[in-house]
């Protein structure tokens, strides 16, 4: 996710800049999706733990 935010990707040769705008946009969309899913999952698990602990 950090690499997508920096506009780079890690392949066999190591980190390299993404020169194709379309690929860069796709990587950023994927990173955004992962961030959103992780926040939602954290909220759901927190709510479950609060409900179970009562």
C-alpha distance matrix in Angstrom:
0.0 3.8 5.4 5.2 6.4 8.8 10.0 9.9 9.5 11.0 14.2 17.5 18.4 15.3 12.9 14.4 14.1 13.8 17.3 17.5 16.9 16.8 14.1 11.9 12.7 12.0 8.4 8.1 10.2 8.5 5.3 8.3 10.2 8.2 8.4 12.0 12.9 12.1 14.1 16.8 17.1 17.4 20.1 21.9 22.1 23.3 25.9 27.1 27.5 29.4 31.6 32.4 33.2 36.0
3.8 0.0 3.8 5.4 5.1 6.4 8.7 8.7 9.4 10.8 14.5 17.6 17.8 14.3 11.5 13.1 12.7 13.3 16.8 17.8 17.2 18.0 15.4 12.7 14.0 14.2 10.6 9.8 12.8 11.7 8.4 10.9 13.4 11.6 11.0 14.6 16.0 14.7 16.2 19.4 19.8 19.5 22.1 24.3 24.4 25.1 27.9 29.3 29.4 31.1 33.6 34.4 34.9 37.6
5.4 3.8 0.0 3.8 5.4 5.1 6.1 5.1 5.7 7.6 11.3 14.6 14.6 11.3 8.2 9.4 9.2 9.9 13.5 14.7 14.7 15.6 12.8 10.3 12.5 12.7 9.0 9.4 12.7 11.7 9.3 12.3 14.7 13.3 13.5 17.0 18.2 17.4 19.2 22.1 22.5 22.6 25.2 27.2 27.3 28.3 31.1 32.3 32.6 34.5 36.8 37.5 38.2 41.0
5.2 5.4 3.8 0.0 3.8 5.3 5.0 5.8 6.7 9.7 12.8 16.5 16.7 14.0 10.9 11.0 9.7 8.9 12.2 12.6 12.0 12.5 10.0 7.2 8.9 9.2 5.7 5.6 9.1 8.7 6.8 9.5 12.0 11.6 11.9 14.9 16.5 16.4 18.1 20.6 21.4 22.0 24.3 26.2 26.8 27.9 30.3 31.7 32.3 34.1 36.2 37.2 38.1 40.7
6.4 5.1 5.4 3.8 0.0 3.8 5.5 7.7 9.8 12.7 16.0 19.6 19.4 16.4 12.9 13.0 11.2 11.0 13.9 14.6 13.2 14.4 12.6 9.2 10.2 11.5 8.6 6.7 10.3 10.8 8.0 9.5 12.9 12.6 11.7 14.7 16.9 16.6 17.5 20.3 21.6 21.6 23.6 26.0 26.7 27.3 29.7 31.5 32.0 33.3 35.7 36.9 37.6 40.0
8.8 6.4 5.1 5.3 3.8 0.0 3.8 5.6 8.7 11.4 14.8 18.1 17.3 14.2 10.5 10.3 8.4 9.3 12.1 13.7 13.1 15.0 13.1 9.7 11.8 13.4 10.5 9.6 13.4 13.8 11.4 13.3 16.5 16.0 15.4 18.4 20.5 20.0 21.0 24.0 25.0 24.9 27.1 29.5 30.0 30.5 33.1 34.8 35.1 36.5 39.0 40.1 40.6 43.1
10.0 8.7 6.1 5.0 5.5 3.8 0.0 3.8 7.0 10.5 13.3 16.8 16.1 13.7 10.0 8.7 6.1 5.8 8.5 10.0 9.5 11.5 9.7 6.4 9.1 10.9 8.5 8.4 12.1 12.8 11.4 13.5 16.3 16.4 16.5 19.3 21.2 21.2 22.5 25.1 26.2 26.6 28.7 30.8 31.5 32.4 34.8 36.4 37.0 38.6 40.8 41.9 42.7 45.2
9.9 8.7 5.1 5.8 7.7 5.6 3.8 0.0 3.8 7.0 9.8 13.1 12.3 9.9 6.3 5.4 4.2 5.2 8.7 10.7 11.5 13.1 10.3 8.1 11.5 12.2 9.3 10.4 14.0 13.6 12.4 15.2 17.6 17.0 17.6 20.7 22.0 21.8 23.6 26.3 26.8 27.3 29.8 31.7 32.0 33.1 35.7 37.0 37.4 39.3 41.5 42.3 43.1 45.8
9.5 9.4 5.7 6.7 9.8 8.7 7.0 3.8 0.0 3.8 6.4 10.1 10.2 8.0 5.4 5.6 6.3 6.5 10.2 11.5 12.9 13.6 10.1 9.1 12.3 11.9 8.8 11.1 14.0 12.8 12.0 15.4 17.1 16.1 17.4 20.5 21.2 21.0 23.4 25.8 25.9 26.6 29.4 30.9 31.0 32.5 35.1 36.0 36.5 38.7 40.8 41.2 42.3 45.1
11.0 10.8 7.6 9.7 12.7 11.4 10.5 7.0 3.8 0.0 3.8 6.9 7.5 5.1 4.2 6.3 8.8 9.8 13.2 14.7 16.5 16.9 13.3 12.8 15.9 14.9 11.8 14.3 16.9 15.0 14.2 17.9 19.1 17.5 19.0 22.3 22.5 21.9 24.6 27.0 26.6 27.3 30.3 31.6 31.4 33.0 35.8 36.4 36.6 39.1 41.2 41.3 42.2 45.3
14.2 14.5 11.3 12.8 16.0 14.8 13.3 9.8 6.4 3.8 0.0 3.8 5.4 5.2 6.4 7.5 10.4 10.9 13.8 15.0 17.5 17.6 13.9 14.4 17.6 16.2 13.7 16.7 18.9 16.9 16.8 20.5 21.3 19.9 21.8 24.9 24.8 24.5 27.4 29.5 29.0 29.9 33.0 34.0 33.7 35.6 38.3 38.7 39.1 41.7 43.6 43.6 44.7 47.8
17.5 17.6 14.6 16.5 19.6 18.1 16.8 13.1 10.1 6.9 3.8 0.0 3.8 5.5 8.5 9.9 13.3 14.2 16.8 18.1 20.9 21.0 17.4 18.1 21.3 19.9 17.4 20.5 22.6 20.4 20.3 24.1 24.7 23.0 25.0 28.2 27.8 27.3 30.4 32.4 31.6 32.5 35.8 36.6 36.0 38.0 40.8 40.9 41.1 43.9 45.8 45.5 46.6 49.9
18.4 17.8 14.6 16.7 19.4 17.3 16.1 12.3 10.2 7.5 5.4 3.8 0.0 3.8 6.9 7.9 11.6 13.4 15.6 17.7 20.6 21.3 18.0 18.2 21.8 21.0 18.4 21.2 23.8 22.1 21.6 25.3 26.4 24.8 26.5 29.8 29.8 29.2 32.0 34.3 33.7 34.3 37.5 38.7 38.2 39.9 42.8 43.2 43.3 45.9 48.0 47.8 48.7 51.9
15.3 14.3 11.3 14.0 16.4 14.2 13.7 9.9 8.0 5.1 5.2 5.5 3.8 0.0 3.8 6.4 10.1 12.3 15.1 17.4 19.7 20.7 17.3 16.8 20.2 19.6 16.7 19.0 21.8 20.1 19.1 22.7 24.1 22.3 23.6 27.0 27.2 26.3 29.0 31.6 31.0 31.3 34.6 36.0 35.4 36.9 39.9 40.4 40.3 42.8 45.1 45.0 45.7 49.0
12.9 11.5 8.2 10.9 12.9 10.5 10.0 6.3 5.4 4.2 6.4 8.5 6.9 3.8 0.0 3.8 6.9 9.5 12.6 15.0 16.9 18.2 15.0 13.8 17.3 17.2 14.2 16.0 19.2 17.9 16.6 20.0 21.9 20.4 21.3 24.7 25.4 24.6 26.9 29.6 29.5 29.7 32.7 34.4 34.1 35.3 38.3 39.1 39.2 41.4 43.7 44.0 44.6 47.7
14.4 13.1 9.4 11.0 13.0 10.3 8.7 5.4 5.6 6.3 7.5 9.9 7.9 6.4 3.8 0.0 3.8 6.5 9.1 11.9 14.1 15.8 13.0 11.9 15.7 16.0 13.5 15.5 18.7 18.0 17.2 20.3 22.4 21.5 22.4 25.7 26.6 26.2 28.4 31.0 31.2 31.7 34.4 36.1 36.2 37.4 40.2 41.2 41.5 43.6 45.8 46.3 47.1 50.0
14.1 12.7 9.2 9.7 11.2 8.4 6.1 4.2 6.3 8.8 10.4 13.3 11.6 10.1 6.9 3.8 0.0 3.8 6.1 9.2 10.9 13.2 10.9 9.3 13.0 14.2 12.1 13.5 16.9 16.9 16.1 18.9 21.2 20.9 21.6 24.6 26.0 25.9 27.7 30.3 30.9 31.4 33.9 35.7 36.1 37.3 39.8 41.1 41.6 43.4 45.7 46.4 47.3 50.0
13.8 13.3 9.9 8.9 11.0 9.3 5.8 5.2 6.5 9.8 10.9 14.2 13.4 12.3 9.5 6.5 3.8 0.0 3.8 5.7 7.6 9.5 7.3 6.1 9.9 10.9 9.6 11.3 14.3 14.7 14.6 17.1 19.2 19.5 20.5 23.1 24.5 25.0 26.8 29.0 29.8 30.7 33.0 34.6 35.3 36.7 38.9 40.2 41.0 42.9 44.9 45.8 46.8 49.5
17.3 16.8 13.5 12.2 13.9 12.1 8.5 8.7 10.2 13.2 13.8 16.8 15.6 15.1 12.6 9.1 6.1 3.8 0.0 3.8 6.3 9.0 8.1 7.6 10.9 12.5 12.1 13.6 16.3 17.2 17.6 19.7 21.8 22.5 23.5 25.8 27.4 28.1 29.8 31.8 32.9 33.9 36.0 37.6 38.6 39.9 42.0 43.4 44.3 46.0 48.0 49.0 50.2 52.7
17.5 17.8 14.7 12.6 14.6 13.7 10.0 10.7 11.5 14.7 15.0 18.1 17.7 17.4 15.0 11.9 9.2 5.7 3.8 0.0 3.8 5.5 5.4 6.3 8.7 10.1 10.8 12.5 14.5 15.6 16.7 18.5 20.3 21.5 22.8 24.6 26.1 27.3 29.0 30.6 31.9 33.3 35.1 36.5 37.7 39.2 41.1 42.4 43.7 45.4 47.0 48.2 49.6 52.0
16.9 17.2 14.7 12.0 13.2 13.1 9.5 11.5 12.9 16.5 17.5 20.9 20.6 19.7 16.9 14.1 10.9 7.6 6.3 3.8 0.0 3.8 5.5 5.0 6.1 8.6 9.9 10.6 12.3 14.3 15.3 16.4 18.4 20.1 21.1 22.5 24.4 25.8 27.1 28.7 30.3 31.7 33.2 34.7 36.2 37.5 39.2 40.7 42.1 43.6 45.2 46.6 48.0 50.2
16.8 18.0 15.6 12.5 14.4 15.0 11.5 13.1 13.6 16.9 17.6 21.0 21.3 20.7 18.2 15.8 13.2 9.5 9.0 5.5 3.8 0.0 3.8 5.4 5.2 6.3 8.7 10.0 10.6 12.5 14.3 15.4 16.7 18.6 20.1 21.2 22.7 24.6 26.0 27.2 28.7 30.5 31.9 33.1 34.7 36.3 37.8 39.1 40.8 42.3 43.7 45.1 46.7 48.9
14.1 15.4 12.8 10.0 12.6 13.1 9.7 10.3 10.1 13.3 13.9 17.4 18.0 17.3 15.0 13.0 10.9 7.3 8.1 5.4 5.5 3.8 0.0 3.8 5.4 5.0 6.2 8.6 9.8 10.6 12.3 14.2 15.3 16.6 18.4 20.0 21.1 22.7 24.6 25.9 27.0 28.7 30.5 31.7 32.9 34.7 36.4 37.5 38.9 40.8 42.2 43.3 44.9 47.3
11.9 12.7 10.3 7.2 9.2 9.7 6.4 8.1 9.1 12.8 14.4 18.1 18.2 16.8 13.8 11.9 9.3 6.1 7.6 6.3 5.0 5.4 3.8 0.0 3.8 5.4 5.1 6.3 8.7 10.0 10.6 12.3 14.3 15.5 16.6 18.4 20.1 21.2 22.8 24.5 25.8 27.1 28.9 30.4 31.7 33.0 34.9 36.3 37.6 39.2 40.9 42.1 43.4 45.8
12.7 14.0 12.5 8.9 10.2 11.8 9.1 11.5 12.3 15.9 17.6 21.3 21.8 20.2 17.3 15.7 13.0 9.9 10.9 8.7 6.1 5.2 5.4 3.8 0.0 3.8 5.5 5.1 6.2 8.7 9.9 10.5 12.4 14.4 15.4 16.5 18.4 20.1 21.2 22.6 24.4 25.8 27.2 28.7 30.3 31.7 33.1 34.7 36.3 37.7 39.2 40.7 42.1 44.2
12.0 14.2 12.7 9.2 11.5 13.4 10.9 12.2 11.9 14.9 16.2 19.9 21.0 19.6 17.2 16.0 14.2 10.9 12.5 10.1 8.6 6.3 5.0 5.4 3.8 0.0 3.8 5.4 5.1 6.2 8.6 9.9 10.6 12.5 14.4 15.4 16.6 18.5 20.2 21.2 22.6 24.5 26.0 27.1 28.6 30.3 31.8 33.0 34.7 36.3 37.7 38.9 40.6 42.8
8.4 10.6 9.0 5.7 8.6 10.5 8.5 9.3 8.8 11.8 13.7 17.4 18.4 16.7 14.2 13.5 12.1 9.6 12.1 10.8 9.9 8.7 6.2 5.1 5.5 3.8 0.0 3.8 5.5 5.1 6.2 8.6 9.9 10.7 12.4 14.3 15.4 16.6 18.6 20.1 21.1 22.6 24.6 25.9 27.0 28.6 30.5 31.6 32.9 34.7 36.4 37.4 38.9 41.3
8.1 9.8 9.4 5.6 6.7 9.6 8.4 10.4 11.1 14.3 16.7 20.5 21.2 19.0 16.0 15.5 13.5 11.3 13.6 12.5 10.6 10.0 8.6 6.3 5.1 5.4 3.8 0.0 3.8 5.4 5.0 6.1 8.6 9.9 10.5 12.3 14.2 15.4 16.6 18.4 19.9 21.1 22.7 24.4 25.7 27.0 28.7 30.3 31.6 33.1 34.8 36.2 37.5 39.7
10.2 12.8 12.7 9.1 10.3 13.4 12.1 14.0 14.0 16.9 18.9 22.6 23.8 21.8 19.2 18.7 16.9 14.3 16.3 14.5 12.3 10.6 9.8 8.7 6.2 5.1 5.5 3.8 0.0 3.8 5.4 5.1 6.2 8.7 9.9 10.6 12.3 14.3 15.5 16.6 18.3 20.0 21.3 22.6 24.3 25.8 27.1 28.6 30.3 31.7 33.1 34.6 36.2 38.3
8.5 11.7 11.7 8.7 10.8 13.8 12.8 13.6 12.8 15.0 16.9 20.4 22.1 20.1 17.9 18.0 16.9 14.7 17.2 15.6 14.3 12.5 10.6 10.0 8.7 6.2 5.1 5.4 3.8 0.0 3.8 5.4 5.1 6.3 8.7 10.0 10.6 12.4 14.4 15.5 16.5 18.4 20.2 21.1 22.4 24.3 25.9 27.0 28.5 30.3 31.7 32.8 34.5 36.8
5.3 8.4 9.3 6.8 8.0 11.4 11.4 12.4 12.0 14.2 16.8 20.3 21.6 19.1 16.6 17.2 16.1 14.6 17.6 16.7 15.3 14.3 12.3 10.6 9.9 8.6 6.2 5.0 5.4 3.8 0.0 3.8 5.4 5.2 6.3 8.7 9.9 10.7 12.5 14.4 15.4 16.6 18.6 20.1 21.1 22.6 24.5 25.8 27.0 28.7 30.5 31.6 32.9 35.3
8.3 10.9 12.3 9.5 9.5 13.3 13.5 15.2 15.4 17.9 20.5 24.1 25.3 22.7 20.0 20.3 18.9 17.1 19.7 18.5 16.4 15.4 14.2 12.3 10.5 9.9 8.6 6.1 5.1 5.4 3.8 0.0 3.8 5.5 5.1 6.2 8.6 9.9 10.7 12.4 14.2 15.4 16.7 18.4 20.0 21.2 22.7 24.5 25.9 27.2 28.8 30.4 31.7 33.8
10.2 13.4 14.7 12.0 12.9 16.5 16.3 17.6 17.1 19.1 21.3 24.7 26.4 24.1 21.9 22.4 21.2 19.2 21.8 20.3 18.4 16.7 15.3 14.3 12.4 10.6 9.9 8.6 6.2 5.1 5.4 3.8 0.0 3.8 5.5 5.2 6.1 8.6 10.0 10.6 12.2 14.2 15.5 16.5 18.2 19.9 21.2 22.5 24.3 25.8 27.1 28.5 30.2 32.3
8.2 11.6 13.3 11.6 12.6 16.0 16.4 17.0 16.1 17.5 19.9 23.0 24.8 22.3 20.4 21.5 20.9 19.5 22.5 21.5 20.1 18.6 16.6 15.5 14.4 12.5 10.7 9.9 8.7 6.3 5.2 5.5 3.8 0.0 3.8 5.5 5.1 6.1 8.6 10.0 10.5 12.1 14.3 15.3 16.3 18.1 19.9 21.0 22.3 24.2 25.7 26.7 28.3 30.7
8.4 11.0 13.5 11.9 11.7 15.4 16.5 17.6 17.4 19.0 21.8 25.0 26.5 23.6 21.3 22.4 21.6 20.5 23.5 22.8 21.1 20.1 18.4 16.6 15.4 14.4 12.4 10.5 9.9 8.7 6.3 5.1 5.5 3.8 0.0 3.8 5.5 5.2 6.3 8.7 10.0 10.6 12.5 14.4 15.4 16.5 18.5 20.1 21.1 22.6 24.5 25.8 27.0 29.2
12.0 14.6 17.0 14.9 14.7 18.4 19.3 20.7 20.5 22.3 24.9 28.2 29.8 27.0 24.7 25.7 24.6 23.1 25.8 24.6 22.5 21.2 20.0 18.4 16.5 15.4 14.3 12.3 10.6 10.0 8.7 6.2 5.2 5.5 3.8 0.0 3.8 5.5 5.2 6.2 8.6 9.9 10.7 12.4 14.3 15.4 16.6 18.5 20.1 21.2 22.7 24.4 25.9 27.8
12.9 16.0 18.2 16.5 16.9 20.5 21.2 22.0 21.2 22.5 24.8 27.8 29.8 27.2 25.4 26.6 26.0 24.5 27.4 26.1 24.4 22.7 21.1 20.1 18.4 16.6 15.4 14.2 12.3 10.6 9.9 8.6 6.1 5.1 5.5 3.8 0.0 3.8 5.5 5.2 6.1 8.5 9.9 10.5 12.1 14.1 15.3 16.4 18.2 19.9 21.1 22.4 24.2 26.3
12.1 14.7 17.4 16.4 16.6 20.0 21.2 21.8 21.0 21.9 24.5 27.3 29.2 26.3 24.6 26.2 25.9 25.0 28.1 27.3 25.8 24.6 22.7 21.2 20.1 18.5 16.6 15.4 14.3 12.4 10.7 9.9 8.6 6.1 5.2 5.5 3.8 0.0 3.8 5.5 5.1 6.1 8.6 9.9 10.5 12.1 14.2 15.3 16.3 18.2 19.9 20.9 22.3 24.7
14.1 16.2 19.2 18.1 17.5 21.0 22.5 23.6 23.4 24.6 27.4 30.4 32.0 29.0 26.9 28.4 27.7 26.8 29.8 29.0 27.1 26.0 24.6 22.8 21.2 20.2 18.6 16.6 15.5 14.4 12.5 10.7 10.0 8.6 6.3 5.2 5.5 3.8 0.0 3.8 5.5 5.1 6.2 8.7 10.0 10.5 12.3 14.3 15.4 16.5 18.4 20.0 21.1 23.1
16.8 19.4 22.1 20.6 20.3 24.0 25.1 26.3 25.8 27.0 29.5 32.4 34.3 31.6 29.6 31.0 30.3 29.0 31.8 30.6 28.7 27.2 25.9 24.5 22.6 21.2 20.1 18.4 16.6 15.5 14.4 12.4 10.6 10.0 8.7 6.2 5.2 5.5 3.8 0.0 3.8 5.4 5.1 6.2 8.6 9.8 10.6 12.4 14.3 15.4 16.6 18.4 20.0 21.8
17.1 19.8 22.5 21.4 21.6 25.0 26.2 26.8 25.9 26.6 29.0 31.6 33.7 31.0 29.5 31.2 30.9 29.8 32.9 31.9 30.3 28.7 27.0 25.8 24.4 22.6 21.1 19.9 18.3 16.5 15.4 14.2 12.2 10.5 10.0 8.6 6.1 5.1 5.5 3.8 0.0 3.8 5.4 5.1 6.1 8.4 9.8 10.5 12.2 14.1 15.3 16.4 18.2 20.4
17.4 19.5 22.6 22.0 21.6 24.9 26.6 27.3 26.6 27.3 29.9 32.5 34.3 31.3 29.7 31.7 31.4 30.7 33.9 33.3 31.7 30.5 28.7 27.1 25.8 24.5 22.6 21.1 20.0 18.4 16.6 15.4 14.2 12.1 10.6 9.9 8.5 6.1 5.1 5.4 3.8 0.0 3.8 5.5 5.2 6.0 8.6 9.9 10.5 12.2 14.2 15.3 16.4 18.7
20.1 22.1 25.2 24.3 23.6 27.1 28.7 29.8 29.4 30.3 33.0 35.8 37.5 34.6 32.7 34.4 33.9 33.0 36.0 35.1 33.2 31.9 30.5 28.9 27.2 26.0 24.6 22.7 21.3 20.2 18.6 16.7 15.5 14.3 12.5 10.7 9.9 8.6 6.2 5.1 5.4 3.8 0.0 3.8 5.5 5.1 6.1 8.6 9.9 10.5 12.3 14.2 15.4 17.1
21.9 24.3 27.2 26.2 26.0 29.5 30.8 31.7 30.9 31.6 34.0 36.6 38.7 36.0 34.4 36.1 35.7 34.6 37.6 36.5 34.7 33.1 31.7 30.4 28.7 27.1 25.9 24.4 22.6 21.1 20.1 18.4 16.5 15.3 14.4 12.4 10.5 9.9 8.7 6.2 5.1 5.5 3.8 0.0 3.8 5.4 5.1 6.2 8.7 9.9 10.6 12.3 14.3 16.0
22.1 24.4 27.3 26.8 26.7 30.0 31.5 32.0 31.0 31.4 33.7 36.0 38.2 35.4 34.1 36.2 36.1 35.3 38.6 37.7 36.2 34.7 32.9 31.7 30.3 28.6 27.0 25.7 24.3 22.4 21.1 20.0 18.2 16.3 15.4 14.3 12.1 10.5 10.0 8.6 6.1 5.2 5.5 3.8 0.0 3.8 5.4 5.1 6.2 8.6 9.9 10.5 12.1 14.6
23.3 25.1 28.3 27.9 27.3 30.5 32.4 33.1 32.5 33.0 35.6 38.0 39.9 36.9 35.3 37.4 37.3 36.7 39.9 39.2 37.5 36.3 34.7 33.0 31.7 30.3 28.6 27.0 25.8 24.3 22.6 21.2 19.9 18.1 16.5 15.4 14.1 12.1 10.5 9.8 8.4 6.0 5.1 5.4 3.8 0.0 3.8 5.4 5.1 6.2 8.7 9.9 10.6 12.8
25.9 27.9 31.1 30.3 29.7 33.1 34.8 35.7 35.1 35.8 38.3 40.8 42.8 39.9 38.3 40.2 39.8 38.9 42.0 41.1 39.2 37.8 36.4 34.9 33.1 31.8 30.5 28.7 27.1 25.9 24.5 22.7 21.2 19.9 18.5 16.6 15.3 14.2 12.3 10.6 9.8 8.6 6.1 5.1 5.4 3.8 0.0 3.8 5.5 5.1 6.2 8.6 10.0 11.2
27.1 29.3 32.3 31.7 31.5 34.8 36.4 37.0 36.0 36.4 38.7 40.9 43.2 40.4 39.1 41.2 41.1 40.2 43.4 42.4 40.7 39.1 37.5 36.3 34.7 33.0 31.6 30.3 28.6 27.0 25.8 24.5 22.5 21.0 20.1 18.5 16.4 15.3 14.3 12.4 10.5 9.9 8.6 6.2 5.1 5.4 3.8 0.0 3.8 5.4 5.1 6.1 8.5 10.3
27.5 29.4 32.6 32.3 32.0 35.1 37.0 37.4 36.5 36.6 39.1 41.1 43.3 40.3 39.2 41.5 41.6 41.0 44.3 43.7 42.1 40.8 38.9 37.6 36.3 34.7 32.9 31.6 30.3 28.5 27.0 25.9 24.3 22.3 21.1 20.1 18.2 16.3 15.4 14.3 12.2 10.5 9.9 8.7 6.2 5.1 5.5 3.8 0.0 3.8 5.4 5.1 6.0 8.8
29.4 31.1 34.5 34.1 33.3 36.5 38.6 39.3 38.7 39.1 41.7 43.9 45.9 42.8 41.4 43.6 43.4 42.9 46.0 45.4 43.6 42.3 40.8 39.2 37.7 36.3 34.7 33.1 31.7 30.3 28.7 27.2 25.8 24.2 22.6 21.2 19.9 18.2 16.5 15.4 14.1 12.2 10.5 9.9 8.6 6.2 5.1 5.4 3.8 0.0 3.8 5.5 5.3 6.7
31.6 33.6 36.8 36.2 35.7 39.0 40.8 41.5 40.8 41.2 43.6 45.8 48.0 45.1 43.7 45.8 45.7 44.9 48.0 47.0 45.2 43.7 42.2 40.9 39.2 37.7 36.4 34.8 33.1 31.7 30.5 28.8 27.1 25.7 24.5 22.7 21.1 19.9 18.4 16.6 15.3 14.2 12.3 10.6 9.9 8.7 6.2 5.1 5.4 3.8 0.0 3.8 5.6 5.7
32.4 34.4 37.5 37.2 36.9 40.1 41.9 42.3 41.2 41.3 43.6 45.5 47.8 45.0 44.0 46.3 46.4 45.8 49.0 48.2 46.6 45.1 43.3 42.1 40.7 38.9 37.4 36.2 34.6 32.8 31.6 30.4 28.5 26.7 25.8 24.4 22.4 20.9 20.0 18.4 16.4 15.3 14.2 12.3 10.5 9.9 8.6 6.1 5.1 5.5 3.8 0.0 3.8 5.5
33.2 34.9 38.2 38.1 37.6 40.6 42.7 43.1 42.3 42.2 44.7 46.6 48.7 45.7 44.6 47.1 47.3 46.8 50.2 49.6 48.0 46.7 44.9 43.4 42.1 40.6 38.9 37.5 36.2 34.5 32.9 31.7 30.2 28.3 27.0 25.9 24.2 22.3 21.1 20.0 18.2 16.4 15.4 14.3 12.1 10.6 10.0 8.5 6.0 5.3 5.6 3.8 0.0 3.8
36.0 37.6 41.0 40.7 40.0 43.1 45.2 45.8 45.1 45.3 47.8 49.9 51.9 49.0 47.7 50.0 50.0 49.5 52.7 52.0 50.2 48.9 47.3 45.8 44.2 42.8 41.3 39.7 38.3 36.8 35.3 33.8 32.3 30.7 29.2 27.8 26.3 24.7 23.1 21.8 20.4 18.7 17.1 16.0 14.6 12.8 11.2 10.3 8.8 6.7 5.7 5.5 3.8 0.0
